Every structure is written in C-alpha cells, then in structure tokens.
C-alpha cells in the first residue's frame, strides 16, 4: 500500500472525483482540517501502488 497526500479546496467537482476514486479502486481516504487555512483540507489516500497514477490523474485538476 502507498499513501499520497494533498491539500485541497472543497467543492462539488472534487467531491465527485473522490467518489469516483472510492468506487473504482480499493483505498482509504483520511481527510483532516488544516489549521493554517480553513478553506482547504488535508487528505491522505492510501491505495495500491499501481493505483497511485489513477488517483493523481483524478485529482490533478484540484491540486
């Protein structure tokens, strides 16, 4: 298993992308609020190493 982490701004398109990720691959999402800026949140995604590229491609528009 591999973990990737992002700081993301919540919005409807991001929610859709996260739902697609969860439905498409076996993974664990661990969101957490950030103390620096409340308009962003920290997200760790744990998935198989071969699925990291898929996650990166899905989240690229939001990073």
Secondary structure, DSSP 8 states (H G I E B T S, - for coil): -EEEEEEEE--HHHHHHHHHHHHHS-EEEEEEE-SS-TTEEEEEEEE-GGGHHHHHHHHGGG-
